[in-house]
């Protein structure tokens, strides 16, 4: 195998910590997503024999975060979207994070998503505190995948739209569940998203 390129979603050490060593071994390889090769929304990229793919800018977790959509069917989403969850909003810019998640939500249901971390079971435990009846039925399937394969990923975007609370923030049923459980008033999807993220931070 020959390294053709390095694609970074963002600059946290657990995502780019190996880049320096890789560049020692492959000094001519381009690093995409770094400060030298800034990414813009819908930039089409062509690298060696890979299928064409495009960039989706997704600020919120950090401002420079990007996702990569290969062949309109495989989304490498870094820390923007997790299975049944989303990344912490380290920027404090919840509006940007919410907009980024809705960009992903607008994509086709059949896209396979490859989050950077396997947090599915922990995220499911959080979901069960919100709507236990809705989420308990998912537990056995996720646990089976983890036991058999060591991970539950990739995840289908259509599945995330149906079950991921951060993509369901506009749904009245989840808003009502939070209002009743925490005695909070929620008027819209953005408020629901922000409350969900703050509850998840404390979970």
C-alpha positions as CSV (number, residue, x, y, z in Angstrom):
1,X,0.0,0.0,0.0
2,X,1.1,3.5,-0.7
3,X,-0.1,6.6,1.2
4,X,-1.8,9.0,-1.2
5,X,-2.9,11.8,1.2
6,X,-3.8,12.6,4.8
7,X,-7.3,14.0,5.4
8,X,-7.8,15.7,8.8
9,X,-11.3,16.6,10.1
10,X,-9.8,18.9,12.8
11,X,-6.7,19.6,14.9
12,X,-7.2,17.8,18.2
13,X,-4.3,15.6,19.1
14,X,-6.2,12.4,19.0
15,X,-6.9,13.1,15.3
16,X,-3.7,14.6,14.0
17,X,-1.1,13.2,16.5
18,X,0.4,10.8,13.9
19,X,0.8,13.2,11.1
20,X,4.3,14.3,11.9
21,X,5.5,10.7,11.9
22,X,3.7,9.9,8.7
23,X,5.3,12.8,6.9
24,X,8.7,11.6,8.0
25,X,7.9,8.4,6.1
26,X,6.0,10.0,3.2
27,X,7.4,13.6,2.9
28,X,5.7,14.3,-0.4
29,X,2.1,13.5,0.7
30,X,-0.4,16.4,1.0
31,X,-2.2,17.0,4.2
32,X,-5.8,18.2,3.6
33,X,-7.7,20.1,6.3
34,X,-4.6,21.7,7.7
35,X,-3.8,25.4,7.8
36,X,-1.9,25.2,4.5
37,X,-4.7,23.6,2.5
38,X,-7.9,25.3,3.8
39,X,-11.1,23.6,3.0
40,X,-14.3,25.3,1.7
41,X,-17.8,23.9,1.5
42,X,-18.4,21.6,-1.4
43,X,-14.7,21.7,-2.5
44,X,-14.4,18.7,-4.9
45,X,-11.2,16.8,-4.3
46,X,-9.5,14.2,-6.5
47,X,-6.6,12.1,-4.9
48,X,-4.9,9.4,-6.9
49,X,-7.2,6.4,-7.5
50,X,-9.8,7.3,-4.9
51,X,-13.4,8.1,-5.9
52,X,-14.1,11.8,-6.1
53,X,-15.3,13.3,-2.8
54,X,-16.3,16.7,-1.4
55,X,-15.8,18.7,1.7
56,X,-18.5,19.7,4.1
57,X,-17.5,22.4,6.6
58,X,-19.0,21.6,10.0
59,X,-17.8,24.2,12.6
60,X,-19.0,23.8,16.2
61,X,-16.9,21.1,17.9
62,X,-14.0,23.3,16.7
63,X,-14.3,26.1,14.2
64,X,-12.1,24.5,11.5
65,X,-13.9,21.1,11.5
66,X,-14.7,19.5,8.2
67,X,-16.3,16.2,7.0
68,X,-15.5,14.3,3.8
69,X,-18.2,12.8,1.7
70,X,-16.9,10.1,-0.7
71,X,-19.0,9.1,-3.7
72,X,-22.1,10.6,-2.1
73,X,-22.3,7.5,0.0
74,X,-19.6,7.4,2.7
75,X,-19.3,10.3,5.2
76,X,-16.3,10.6,7.4
77,X,-17.7,12.9,10.0
78,X,-14.9,13.2,12.6
79,X,-16.3,14.5,15.9
80,X,-19.3,16.4,14.4
81,X,-21.7,13.4,14.5
82,X,-21.5,10.2,16.5
83,X,-23.8,7.3,16.5
84,X,-26.7,8.4,18.7
85,X,-24.8,11.5,19.7
86,X,-22.6,14.5,18.6
87,X,-19.4,16.1,19.6
88,X,-19.0,18.6,22.4
89,X,-19.3,22.2,21.4
90,X,-15.8,23.4,22.5
91,X,-16.2,26.7,20.6
92,X,-19.3,27.6,22.6
93,X,-21.0,28.4,19.3
94,X,-24.1,26.2,19.5
95,X,-25.6,27.9,16.5
96,X,-22.7,26.8,14.3
97,X,-22.9,23.3,15.7
98,X,-26.6,23.1,15.2
99,X,-26.2,24.3,11.6
100,X,-23.5,21.8,10.9
101,X,-25.6,18.9,12.2
102,X,-28.5,20.0,10.0
103,X,-26.2,20.1,7.0
104,X,-25.6,16.4,7.6
105,X,-29.2,15.8,8.3
106,X,-30.1,17.1,4.8
107,X,-27.9,14.4,3.2
108,X,-29.4,11.2,1.8
109,X,-30.6,8.6,4.3
110,X,-28.6,5.8,2.6
111,X,-25.2,7.4,3.4
112,X,-22.9,5.4,5.7
113,X,-21.4,7.6,8.5
114,X,-18.0,6.9,10.0
115,X,-17.6,8.8,13.2
116,X,-14.1,9.1,14.7
117,X,-15.1,7.5,18.1
118,X,-17.0,4.5,19.2
119,X,-19.3,6.1,21.8
120,X,-22.5,4.3,20.8
121,X,-23.3,2.4,24.0
122,X,-22.6,5.5,26.2
123,X,-24.8,7.6,23.9
124,X,-27.5,5.0,24.0
125,X,-27.5,5.1,27.8
126,X,-28.0,8.9,27.7
127,X,-30.8,8.5,25.2
128,X,-32.5,6.0,27.5
129,X,-32.7,8.7,30.2
130,X,-34.8,10.8,27.7
131,X,-37.1,8.2,26.2
132,X,-36.5,4.8,27.7
133,X,-39.2,3.0,25.7
134,X,-38.0,4.3,22.4
135,X,-34.3,3.4,23.0
136,X,-34.3,0.2,25.1
137,X,-35.1,-1.9,22.0
138,X,-31.8,-0.8,20.4
139,X,-29.6,-2.1,23.2
140,X,-29.3,-5.8,22.2
141,X,-28.5,-5.0,18.6
142,X,-25.7,-2.5,19.5
143,X,-24.3,-4.9,22.1
144,X,-24.3,-7.7,19.6
145,X,-22.3,-5.6,17.1
146,X,-19.8,-4.6,19.8
147,X,-19.3,-8.1,21.0
148,X,-19.0,-9.6,17.4
149,X,-17.0,-6.8,15.7
150,X,-15.5,-4.7,18.4
151,X,-17.5,-1.7,17.1
152,X,-21.0,-0.7,16.0
153,X,-19.9,1.5,13.1
154,X,-20.5,2.6,10.4
155,X,-24.0,3.9,11.1
156,X,-26.6,4.6,8.5
157,X,-27.7,8.2,8.3
158,X,-31.3,7.3,8.0
159,X,-31.0,5.4,11.3
160,X,-29.4,8.4,12.9
161,X,-32.2,10.7,11.7
162,X,-34.7,8.3,13.3
163,X,-32.9,7.8,16.6
164,X,-30.1,10.3,17.2
165,X,-31.7,12.9,19.6
166,X,-29.3,15.6,18.3
167,X,-30.8,15.2,14.8
168,X,-34.3,15.0,16.3
169,X,-34.2,18.3,18.1
170,X,-37.1,19.7,16.0
171,X,-39.3,16.7,17.0
172,X,-42.1,17.6,19.4
173,X,-42.0,14.3,21.2
174,X,-38.4,14.6,22.3
175,X,-39.0,18.3,23.3
176,X,-41.9,17.2,25.4
177,X,-39.9,14.4,27.0
178,X,-37.2,16.9,28.1
179,X,-39.8,19.4,29.3
180,X,-41.5,16.9,31.5
181,X,-38.4,15.2,32.8
182,X,-36.4,18.4,33.6
183,X,-39.2,21.0,33.9
184,X,-37.7,23.1,31.1
185,X,-39.5,25.2,28.6
186,X,-38.5,24.5,25.0
187,X,-39.8,26.6,22.1
188,X,-37.8,25.4,19.1
189,X,-35.3,22.9,17.8
190,X,-32.2,25.0,18.5
191,X,-33.1,25.4,22.2
192,X,-33.7,21.6,22.4
193,X,-30.3,20.9,20.8
194,X,-28.5,23.2,23.2
195,X,-30.3,21.7,26.2
196,X,-29.5,18.2,24.9
197,X,-25.8,19.0,24.5
198,X,-25.6,20.5,28.0
199,X,-27.4,17.5,29.5
200,X,-25.1,15.1,27.7
201,X,-22.0,17.0,29.0
202,X,-23.2,16.3,32.6
203,X,-24.2,12.7,31.9
